Amino acid sequence: MTITKYTKDFIDNLVDYYISEAPSYRQIAEAYAPEINSVSDAAFGIITGCVYSAFLRAYENENKTVELEDIQEFNKILKEKAPLIKKAVLEQ
């Protein structure tokens, strides 16, 4: 495991926050309809992009370099949380 426990907890808490705010991100995505094919997929992408951005900022704040293994582990964490994010985005 290359991601520290602190960073993993940060990611988990951040995902929980975005899940709680999913309706807001769905509303943002709806503003782009009909240019997008799927509002829920767009909202999912916005949320995962925000989490990824925060992950990179966390490394920057710690003056650490993001290594390939870190990104792979981040992707694994996010993939495990993906069903929860998707469910939150789909709920109206």
N, CA, C and O atoms as a GROMACS GRO file, in nm:
protein
  368
    1MET      N    1   0.085  -0.118   0.000
    1MET     CA    2   0.000   0.000   0.000
    1MET      C    3   0.089   0.124   0.000
    1MET      O    4   0.175   0.138   0.087
    2THR      N    5   0.070   0.212  -0.096
    2THR     CA    6   0.154   0.330  -0.106
    2THR      C    7   0.084   0.456  -0.056
    2THR      O    8   0.151   0.550  -0.012
    3ILE      N    9  -0.048   0.460  -0.061
    3ILE     CA   10  -0.121   0.575  -0.011
    3ILE      C   11  -0.124   0.566   0.142
    3ILE      O   12  -0.156   0.462   0.198
    4THR      N   13  -0.092   0.677   0.207
    4THR     CA   14  -0.092   0.677   0.353
    4THR      C   15  -0.235   0.661   0.406
    4THR      O   16  -0.332   0.688   0.336
    5LYS      N   17  -0.245   0.617   0.530
    5LYS     CA   18  -0.376   0.603   0.594
    5LYS      C   19  -0.445   0.738   0.599
    5LYS      O   20  -0.566   0.746   0.577
    6TYR      N   21  -0.371   0.843   0.626
    6TYR     CA   22  -0.428   0.978   0.630
    6TYR      C   23  -0.491   1.014   0.496
    6TYR      O   24  -0.602   1.065   0.491
    7THR      N   25  -0.420   0.989   0.388
    7THR     CA   26  -0.472   1.023   0.255
    7THR      C   27  -0.590   0.933   0.219
    7THR      O   28  -0.687   0.980   0.160
    8LYS      N   29  -0.583   0.806   0.253
    8LYS     CA   30  -0.695   0.716   0.226
    8LYS      C   31  -0.820   0.762   0.302
    8LYS      O   32  -0.929   0.765   0.245
    9ASP      N   33  -0.803   0.798   0.430
    9ASP     CA   34  -0.917   0.849   0.508
    9ASP      C   35  -0.971   0.978   0.447
    9ASP      O   36  -1.092   1.000   0.444
   10PHE      N   37  -0.880   1.062   0.399
   10PHE     CA   38  -0.921   1.186   0.333
   10PHE      C   39  -1.006   1.156   0.210
   10PHE      O   40  -1.110   1.219   0.190
   11ILE      N   41  -0.962   1.062   0.128
   11ILE     CA   42  -1.036   1.024   0.008
   11ILE      C   43  -1.173   0.966   0.046
   11ILE      O   44  -1.275   1.004  -0.012
   12ASP      N   45  -1.175   0.877   0.144
   12ASP     CA   46  -1.302   0.818   0.188
   12ASP      C   47  -1.400   0.925   0.236
   12ASP      O   48  -1.518   0.923   0.200
   13ASN      N   49  -1.351   1.018   0.317
   13ASN     CA   50  -1.438   1.125   0.367
   13ASN      C   51  -1.485   1.217   0.255
   13ASN      O   52  -1.598   1.264   0.255
   14LEU      N   53  -1.397   1.241   0.160
   14LEU     CA   54  -1.432   1.325   0.047
   14LEU      C   55  -1.540   1.259  -0.039
   14LEU      O   56  -1.635   1.325  -0.081
   15VAL      N   57  -1.525   1.131  -0.064
   15VAL     CA   58  -1.626   1.058  -0.140
   15VAL      C   59  -1.760   1.063  -0.067
   15VAL      O   60  -1.864   1.085  -0.128
   16ASP      N   61  -1.757   1.042   0.064
   16ASP     CA   62  -1.881   1.050   0.142
   16ASP      C   63  -1.946   1.188   0.129
   16ASP      O   64  -2.068   1.198   0.118
   17TYR      N   65  -1.864   1.292   0.132
   17TYR     CA   66  -1.918   1.428   0.115
   17TYR      C   67  -1.984   1.444  -0.022
   17TYR      O   68  -2.096   1.492  -0.031
   18TYR      N   69  -1.915   1.403  -0.127
   18TYR     CA   70  -1.971   1.418  -0.261
   18TYR      C   71  -2.096   1.332  -0.280
   18TYR      O   72  -2.186   1.371  -0.354
   19ILE      N   73  -2.101   1.217  -0.215
   19ILE     CA   74  -2.222   1.135  -0.221
   19ILE      C   75  -2.338   1.212  -0.158
   19ILE      O   76  -2.450   1.211  -0.211
   20SER      N   77  -2.312   1.278  -0.048
   20SER     CA   78  -2.419   1.354   0.018
   20SER      C   79  -2.464   1.474  -0.065
   20SER      O   80  -2.576   1.522  -0.050
   21GLU      N   81  -2.376   1.522  -0.151
   21GLU     CA   82  -2.407   1.638  -0.235
   21GLU      C   83  -2.440   1.599  -0.380
   21GLU      O   84  -2.446   1.686  -0.467
   22ALA      N   85  -2.459   1.472  -0.407
   22ALA     CA   86  -2.482   1.423  -0.543
   22ALA      C   87  -2.594   1.495  -0.617
   22ALA      O   88  -2.580   1.523  -0.736
   23PRO      N   89  -2.707   1.526  -0.551
   23PRO     CA   90  -2.812   1.598  -0.625
   23PRO      C   91  -2.765   1.732  -0.682
   23PRO      O   92  -2.810   1.773  -0.790
   24SER      N   93  -2.677   1.800  -0.613
   24SER     CA   94  -2.624   1.927  -0.664
   24SER      C   95  -2.542   1.905  -0.790
   24SER      O   96  -2.550   1.983  -0.885
   25TYR      N   97  -2.463   1.798  -0.791
   25TYR     CA   98  -2.379   1.771  -0.908
   25TYR      C   99  -2.464   1.719  -1.024
   25TYR      O  100  -2.430   1.741  -1.141
   26ARG      N  101  -2.571   1.650  -0.993
   26ARG     CA  102  -2.664   1.609  -1.097
   26ARG      C  103  -2.727   1.733  -1.160
   26ARG      O  104  -2.744   1.740  -1.282
   27GLN      N  105  -2.762   1.831  -1.078
   27GLN     CA  106  -2.821   1.955  -1.128
   27GLN      C  107  -2.723   2.030  -1.219
   27GLN      O  108  -2.762   2.086  -1.321
   28ILE      N  109  -2.596   2.030  -1.181
   28ILE     CA  110  -2.495   2.092  -1.267
   28ILE      C  111  -2.491   2.021  -1.402
   28ILE      O  112  -2.489   2.086  -1.506
   29ALA      N  113  -2.492   1.889  -1.400
   29ALA     CA  114  -2.487   1.812  -1.525
   29ALA      C  115  -2.611   1.835  -1.609
   29ALA      O  116  -2.602   1.841  -1.732
   30GLU      N  117  -2.727   1.848  -1.545
   30GLU     CA  118  -2.852   1.871  -1.619
   30GLU      C  119  -2.848   2.001  -1.699
   30GLU      O  120  -2.916   2.014  -1.801
   31ALA      N  121  -2.769   2.096  -1.654
   31ALA     CA  122  -2.756   2.222  -1.725
   31ALA      C  123  -2.694   2.204  -1.863
   31ALA      O  124  -2.706   2.292  -1.949
   32TYR      N  125  -2.628   2.092  -1.885
   32TYR     CA  126  -2.563   2.066  -2.013
   32TYR      C  127  -2.644   1.976  -2.106
   32TYR      O  128  -2.598   1.944  -2.216
   33ALA      N  129  -2.762   1.937  -2.063
   33ALA     CA  130  -2.850   1.858  -2.150
   33ALA      C  131  -2.908   1.953  -2.255
   33ALA      O  132  -2.939   2.066  -2.218
   34PRO      N  133  -2.925   1.919  -2.376
   34PRO     CA  134  -2.909   1.789  -2.440
   34PRO      C  135  -2.770   1.766  -2.500
   34PRO      O  136  -2.752   1.670  -2.575
   35GLU      N  137  -2.674   1.851  -2.469
   35GLU     CA  138  -2.540   1.832  -2.526
   35GLU      C  139  -2.473   1.704  -2.477
   35GLU      O  140  -2.384   1.652  -2.544
   36ILE      N  141  -2.516   1.654  -2.361
   36ILE     CA  142  -2.458   1.530  -2.308
   36ILE      C  143  -2.557   1.416  -2.327
   36ILE      O  144  -2.677   1.437  -2.335
   37ASN      N  145  -2.505   1.297  -2.335
   37ASN     CA  146  -2.591   1.180  -2.355
   37ASN      C  147  -2.652   1.128  -2.226
   37ASN      O  148  -2.762   1.073  -2.228
   38SER      N  149  -2.583   1.145  -2.115
   38SER     CA  150  -2.630   1.089  -1.989
   38SER      C  151  -2.600   1.186  -1.874
   38SER      O  152  -2.484   1.212  -1.842
   39VAL      N  153  -2.705   1.238  -1.814
   39VAL     CA  154  -2.689   1.330  -1.701
   39VAL      C  155  -2.622   1.258  -1.584
   39VAL      O  156  -2.532   1.313  -1.521
   40SER      N  157  -2.664   1.135  -1.557
   40SER     CA  158  -2.605   1.064  -1.443
   40SER      C  159  -2.458   1.032  -1.467
   40SER      O  160  -2.377   1.041  -1.374
   41ASP      N  161  -2.421   0.996  -1.588
   41ASP     CA  162  -2.280   0.970  -1.618
   41ASP      C  163  -2.197   1.097  -1.608
   41ASP      O  164  -2.084   1.094  -1.560
   42ALA      N  165  -2.254   1.209  -1.653
   42ALA     CA  166  -2.183   1.337  -1.643
   42ALA      C  167  -2.164   1.376  -1.497
   42ALA      O  168  -2.056   1.421  -1.459
   43ALA      N  169  -2.267   1.360  -1.415
   43ALA     CA  170  -2.257   1.393  -1.272
   43ALA      C  171  -2.153   1.302  -1.205
   43ALA      O  172  -2.074   1.348  -1.123
   44PHE      N  173  -2.155   1.175  -1.240
   44PHE     CA  174  -2.056   1.080  -1.188
   44PHE      C  175  -1.915   1.128  -1.224
   44PHE      O  176  -1.824   1.126  -1.141
   45GLY      N  177  -1.897   1.170  -1.348
   45GLY     CA  178  -1.766   1.218  -1.393
   45GLY      C  179  -1.723   1.345  -1.321
   45GLY      O  180  -1.605   1.360  -1.288
   46ILE      N  181  -1.816   1.435  -1.297
   46ILE     CA  182  -1.782   1.557  -1.223
   46ILE      C  183  -1.734   1.521  -1.083
   46ILE      O  184  -1.632   1.572  -1.037
   47ILE      N  185  -1.809   1.433  -1.016
   47ILE     CA  186  -1.774   1.394  -0.879
   47ILE      C  187  -1.638   1.326  -0.876
   47ILE      O  188  -1.552   1.362  -0.794
   48THR      N  189  -1.616   1.228  -0.962
   48THR     CA  190  -1.489   1.156  -0.959
   48THR      C  191  -1.373   1.249  -0.997
   48THR      O  192  -1.262   1.235  -0.945
   49GLY      N  193  -1.400   1.343  -1.086
   49GLY     CA  194  -1.297   1.441  -1.121
   49GLY      C  195  -1.261   1.530  -1.004
   49GLY      O  196  -1.144   1.563  -0.984
   50CYS      N  197  -1.360   1.571  -0.927
   50CYS     CA  198  -1.336   1.653  -0.808
   50CYS      C  199  -1.254   1.575  -0.704
   50CYS      O  200  -1.162   1.630  -0.644
   51VAL      N  201  -1.288   1.449  -0.684
   51VAL     CA  202  -1.214   1.366  -0.587
   51VAL      C  203  -1.070   1.348  -0.635
   51VAL      O  204  -0.977   1.358  -0.555
   52TYR      N  205  -1.051   1.323  -0.764
   52TYR     CA  206  -0.916   1.305  -0.818
   52TYR      C  207  -0.834   1.433  -0.801
   52TYR      O  208  -0.718   1.428  -0.763
   53SER      N  209  -0.896   1.546  -0.829
   53SER     CA  210  -0.828   1.674  -0.815
   53SER      C  211  -0.785   1.697  -0.670
   53SER      O  212  -0.673   1.742  -0.645
   54ALA      N  213  -0.872   1.665  -0.576
   54ALA     CA  214  -0.839   1.680  -0.435
   54ALA      C  215  -0.727   1.584  -0.393
   54ALA      O  216  -0.642   1.619  -0.311
   55PHE      N  217  -0.728   1.464  -0.450
   55PHE     CA  218  -0.622   1.366  -0.425
   55PHE      C  219  -0.487   1.424  -0.469
   55PHE      O  220  -0.388   1.415  -0.396
   56LEU      N  221  -0.484   1.482  -0.588
   56LEU     CA  222  -0.359   1.541  -0.637
   56LEU      C  223  -0.316   1.658  -0.551
   56LEU      O  224  -0.197   1.674  -0.522
   57ARG      N  225  -0.411   1.741  -0.508
   57ARG     CA  226  -0.379   1.855  -0.421
   57ARG      C  227  -0.324   1.808  -0.287
   57ARG      O  228  -0.234   1.871  -0.231
   58ALA      N  229  -0.378   1.699  -0.235
   58ALA     CA  230  -0.330   1.646  -0.107
   58ALA      C  231  -0.182   1.609  -0.118
   58ALA      O  232  -0.104   1.636  -0.027
   59TYR      N  233  -0.144   1.548  -0.229
   59TYR     CA  234  -0.004   1.513  -0.250
   59TYR      C  235   0.081   1.640  -0.265
   59TYR      O  236   0.191   1.648  -0.212
   60GLU      N  237   0.028   1.737  -0.337
   60GLU     CA  238   0.101   1.862  -0.355
   60GLU      C  239   0.122   1.933  -0.221
   60GLU      O  240   0.230   1.986  -0.195
   61ASN      N  241   0.018   1.933  -0.138
   61ASN     CA  242   0.029   1.998  -0.007
   61ASN      C  243   0.131   1.929   0.083
   61ASN      O  244   0.190   1.993   0.171
   62GLU      N  245   0.153   1.800   0.061
   62GLU     CA  246   0.252   1.725   0.138
   62GLU      C  247   0.389   1.724   0.070
   62GLU      O  248   0.482   1.658   0.116
   63ASN      N  249   0.400   1.799  -0.040
   63ASN     CA  250   0.524   1.804  -0.118
   63ASN      C  251   0.570   1.666  -0.160
   63ASN      O  252   0.690   1.635  -0.158
   64LYS      N  253   0.472   1.582  -0.198
   64LYS     CA  254   0.503   1.446  -0.244
   64LYS      C  255   0.475   1.436  -0.393
   64LYS      O  256   0.392   1.509  -0.447
   65THR      N  257   0.545   1.347  -0.457
   65THR     CA  258   0.523   1.318  -0.598
   65THR      C  259   0.426   1.202  -0.610
   65THR      O  260   0.440   1.101  -0.541
   66VAL      N  261   0.327   1.217  -0.697
   66VAL     CA  262   0.231   1.110  -0.720
   66VAL      C  263   0.296   1.007  -0.812
   66VAL      O  264   0.331   1.037  -0.926
   67GLU      N  265   0.311   0.888  -0.761
   67GLU     CA  266   0.371   0.779  -0.838
   67GLU      C  267   0.261   0.696  -0.902
   67GLU      O  268   0.144   0.704  -0.863
   68LEU      N  269   0.299   0.616  -1.000
   68LEU     CA  270   0.203   0.530  -1.070
   68LEU      C  271   0.128   0.441  -0.971
   68LEU      O  272   0.007   0.422  -0.983
   69GLU      N  273   0.200   0.386  -0.874
   69GLU     CA  274   0.136   0.298  -0.775
   69GLU      C  275   0.030   0.372  -0.694
   69GLU      O  276  -0.073   0.314  -0.658
   70ASP      N  277   0.054   0.501  -0.666
   70ASP     CA  278  -0.042   0.582  -0.593
   70ASP      C  279  -0.171   0.599  -0.674
   70ASP      O  280  -0.281   0.587  -0.621
   71ILE      N  281  -0.155   0.628  -0.801
   71ILE     CA  282  -0.271   0.646  -0.888
   71ILE      C  283  -0.347   0.515  -0.902
   71ILE      O  284  -0.470   0.513  -0.903
   72GLN      N  285  -0.273   0.406  -0.915
   72GLN     CA  286  -0.340   0.276  -0.924
   72GLN      C  287  -0.419   0.245  -0.798
   72GLN      O  288  -0.531   0.194  -0.806
   73GLU      N  289  -0.362   0.275  -0.683
   73GLU     CA  290  -0.432   0.251  -0.558
   73GLU      C  291  -0.552   0.345  -0.544
   73GLU      O  292  -0.658   0.304  -0.497
   74PHE      N  293  -0.535   0.471  -0.584
   74PHE     CA  294  -0.647   0.566  -0.584
   74PHE      C  295  -0.760   0.513  -0.671
   74PHE      O  296  -0.876   0.514  -0.630
   75ASN      N  297  -0.727   0.466  -0.790
   75ASN     CA  298  -0.830   0.412  -0.880
   75ASN      C  299  -0.902   0.293  -0.818
   75ASN      O  300  -1.023   0.278  -0.835
   76LYS      N  301  -0.828   0.209  -0.746
   76LYS     CA  302  -0.890   0.094  -0.680
   76LYS      C  303  -0.988   0.142  -0.573
   76LYS      O  304  -1.100   0.090  -0.563
   77ILE      N  305  -0.947   0.239  -0.494
   77ILE     CA  306  -1.035   0.293  -0.390
   77ILE      C  307  -1.161   0.352  -0.452
   77ILE      O  308  -1.272   0.324  -0.407
   78LEU      N  309  -1.142   0.432  -0.556
   78LEU     CA  310  -1.257   0.497  -0.620
   78LEU      C  311  -1.348   0.396  -0.688
   78LEU      O  312  -1.470   0.411  -0.687
   79LYS      N  313  -1.289   0.293  -0.746
   79LYS     CA  314  -1.370   0.189  -0.811
   79LYS      C  315  -1.457   0.117  -0.709
   79LYS      O  316  -1.571   0.081  -0.738
   80GLU      N  317  -1.404   0.096  -0.589
   80GLU     CA  318  -1.482   0.033  -0.483
   80GLU      C  319  -1.599   0.123  -0.439
   80GLU      O  320  -1.704   0.073  -0.400
   81LYS      N  321  -1.579   0.253  -0.446
   81LYS     CA  322  -1.682   0.349  -0.406
   81LYS      C  323  -1.777   0.385  -0.520
   81LYS      O  324  -1.881   0.447  -0.498
   82ALA      N  325  -1.742   0.347  -0.643
   82ALA     CA  326  -1.821   0.385  -0.761
   82ALA      C  327  -1.968   0.348  -0.752
   82ALA      O  328  -2.053   0.430  -0.788
   83PRO      N  329  -2.003   0.227  -0.705
   83PRO     CA  330  -2.146   0.196  -0.696
   83PRO      C  331  -2.223   0.289  -0.602
   83PRO      O  332  -2.339   0.321  -0.628
   84LEU      N  333  -2.158   0.332  -0.495
   84LEU     CA  334  -2.224   0.425  -0.403
   84LEU      C  335  -2.243   0.563  -0.466
   84LEU      O  336  -2.346   0.628  -0.447
   85ILE      N  337  -2.142   0.606  -0.540
   85ILE     CA  338  -2.152   0.735  -0.609
   85ILE      C  339  -2.262   0.729  -0.714
   85ILE      O  340  -2.346   0.819  -0.724
   86LYS      N  341  -2.262   0.622  -0.793
   86LYS     CA  342  -2.361   0.607  -0.900
   86LYS      C  343  -2.502   0.602  -0.841
   86LYS      O  344  -2.594   0.665  -0.895
   87LYS      N  345  -2.520   0.528  -0.733
   87LYS     CA  346  -2.652   0.519  -0.669
   87LYS      C  347  -2.698   0.658  -0.623
   87LYS      O  348  -2.814   0.695  -0.643
   88ALA      N  349  -2.609   0.733  -0.562
   88ALA     CA  350  -2.644   0.866  -0.514
   88ALA      C  351  -2.681   0.960  -0.630
   88ALA      O  352  -2.771   1.042  -0.616
   89VAL      N  353  -2.612   0.947  -0.741
   89VAL     CA  354  -2.640   1.031  -0.858
   89VAL      C  355  -2.774   0.995  -0.920
   89VAL      O  356  -2.845   1.083  -0.970
   90LEU      N  357  -2.810   0.867  -0.917
   90LEU     CA  358  -2.935   0.822  -0.978
   90LEU      C  359  -3.058   0.854  -0.895
   90LEU      O  360  -3.169   0.864  -0.948
   91GLU      N  361  -3.040   0.871  -0.764
   91GLU     CA  362  -3.155   0.901  -0.678
   91GLU      C  363  -3.201   1.044  -0.705
   91GLU      O  364  -3.120   1.135  -0.723
   92GLN      N  365  -3.332   1.060  -0.706
   92GLN     CA  366  -3.388   1.193  -0.736
   92GLN      C  367  -3.436   1.261  -0.610
   92GLN      O  368  -3.486   1.373  -0.616
   0.00000   0.00000   0.00000
